[in-house]
Amino acid sequence: MRGAKRTLSEPVDFGCEYCRDDQNRFFGHVTQIGSNAEREMLLLRCPRCGALYENAPTGADATRRLTEAEANQLFPSVLWDDGP
């Protein structure tokens, strides 16, 4: 499944103020736990609330919150220790 990238006009349902902060997402404070080279997307997890996001590593912000099932499907190479 390739998954659609969201447009800039779509709001993101952030899990907490920490992961809502662009500086935390863009500069490594929200943990990168996987990537999908084919889709050119990163899988991120907030260390405070555990919310999962996909984001483009370059270019326009394409942050999208994911459910555990979506993350598992879009990033199958991630090894989940006790679930996403």
C-alpha positions in Angstrom: 0.0 0.0 0.0 1.4 3.3 -1.0 -0.7 5.6 1.2 -1.6 9.1 0.3 0.3 12.1 1.4 -1.9 14.8 3.0 -2.1 18.3 1.6 -0.9 21.3 3.6 -4.5 22.4 4.2 -5.4 19.3 6.2 -5.1 19.7 10.0 -3.1 17.2 12.1 -4.6 15.8 15.2 -1.5 16.0 17.4 -1.3 13.9 20.6 0.2 16.5 22.8 1.8 20.0 22.8 5.3 18.4 22.7 4.7 16.7 19.3 2.6 19.6 18.0 5.8 21.8 18.2 7.5 21.9 14.8 10.9 22.3 16.4 10.5 19.0 18.2 9.3 17.1 15.1 11.8 18.6 12.7 14.9 18.5 14.8 15.0 15.0 16.2 13.2 15.4 19.5 10.3 13.2 18.3 11.9 9.8 17.8 12.3 8.4 14.3 11.4 4.7 14.6 11.3 3.8 10.9 11.3 4.8 7.3 9.8 3.9 4.0 12.3 4.7 1.2 9.8 3.9 -1.6 7.2 6.4 -0.2 10.0 8.8 1.0 8.4 9.0 4.5 9.6 8.7 8.1 7.8 7.1 10.9 8.0 9.2 14.1 6.8 8.5 17.7 6.3 11.1 20.3 8.4 10.2 23.4 5.8 11.9 25.7 2.4 10.7 24.5 3.4 7.8 22.2 1.5 9.2 19.1 2.7 8.0 15.8 3.2 10.2 12.7 4.6 9.9 9.2 6.5 12.9 7.9 8.5 13.7 4.7 12.2 14.1 5.5 12.5 17.0 3.0 10.3 19.5 1.3 7.0 20.7 2.5 5.6 19.5 5.8 3.5 16.4 5.2 3.0 15.3 8.8 0.1 12.9 9.3 -0.9 11.1 12.5 -1.2 7.4 12.1 -3.1 4.7 14.0 -1.0 1.7 15.1 -2.6 -0.4 12.3 -1.7 2.3 9.6 1.9 2.5 10.9 2.2 -1.3 10.8 0.9 -1.4 7.2 2.9 1.6 5.9 6.2 0.7 7.7 6.3 -3.1 7.7 10.0 -3.2 8.3 9.7 -1.7 11.8 10.1 -4.3 14.5 7.5 -3.6 17.1 8.7 -4.9 20.5 5.3 -5.0 22.2 3.1 -3.4 19.6 3.4 0.0 18.0 
